[in-house]
């Protein structure tokens, strides 16, 4: 039991370290394949999913990131809004409880923008009224994992790197009929085909992950809009000299909702040293 708690504490520490130490454009789209999945350009449909989201404009977003390391699994959840035309979003990210079961961390507010991640309630010496800014292109994972939530636009643009895909069948998400696809994307291909805002972050991830191959399950509605996508990443944990498996899920709904995201002014950004 003690070993189990210690393992879980280490995993939580790893997640928090990523949030502490710690970029991104979606650009028009096609409808999904027919219900038989026969004779359809399945890969092409997935590669155009980001364009369909840009046409949709805005949406509410829910995120879930499950991290497995050393036999321990922790989950970080987020919720907010996203503007796919401006490529900006706001998420409230909830860190896992500590092993004793008490709430240890305050929710972190994250603002997502092309090339940058802003975090509030970062803690560890950062004043409560200040934001921490992180350049996402400088992160080895391109902020696909570090922030505890994958930028919704990055999640969609990653599908531009779809290499193989099969049509699984019909499903339902939040009362909406969707088509389920399963396949593998390549980070290098995604980076080459990404919009200008997403390209540096995806290129960084292609270099930093243990493999450029990213298995995924994607769910598109009849307008070709991505409703849900689950990516499975694997990256090297330098501290433990091993690999960490991460499953990141992005859920999109409430298209057209207001998503006014205002980025911090220079004076609102913390310029001091961040405690480890």
Protein Blocks (a to p, Z undefined) as FASTA:
>chain_A
ZZmmmmmmmmmmmmmmmmmmmccdddeddddddfkopoiafklmmmmmmmmmmmnopacd
dddddddeehiacdddddddddfklopacddddddddfkopafbdcddddddehiacdeh
klnoiafkbccdddfklpcnlommmnopacfklmmmmmmmpfbdcdfbdcdeehiacddd
dddddfklmmmmpcfklmmmmmmmmmmpmbfbdcddddddfkopafbdcdddddddfklo
padddddddddehehiacddcdddfklpcfbdcdZZ
